[in-house]
């Protein structure tokens, strides 16, 4: 299961969650299904993915001590990337 499209069926308190599954290679079809559901008026249409060829391990949220969770050195910094700060403007 690579991609799941979720939406609500029904009105108000009677609304119930529904989902449809797509393979990781069916992104175009999943996007088309989500668009069709929105046009039909279904609320809370969203897409969730867990693709097999993602970058990095699932759940990685921090770089600590200059290393990624798998021990690789992480040296990228945002500092200085935007150019010199202008004073007096």
Secondary structure, DSSP 8 states (H G I E B T S, - for coil): --EEEEEEESSGGG-EEEEEEE-TT-HHHHHHHHHHHHHTT-SS-EEEE--TT-SS-TT----BTTB-TTS-B-----TTSS-------
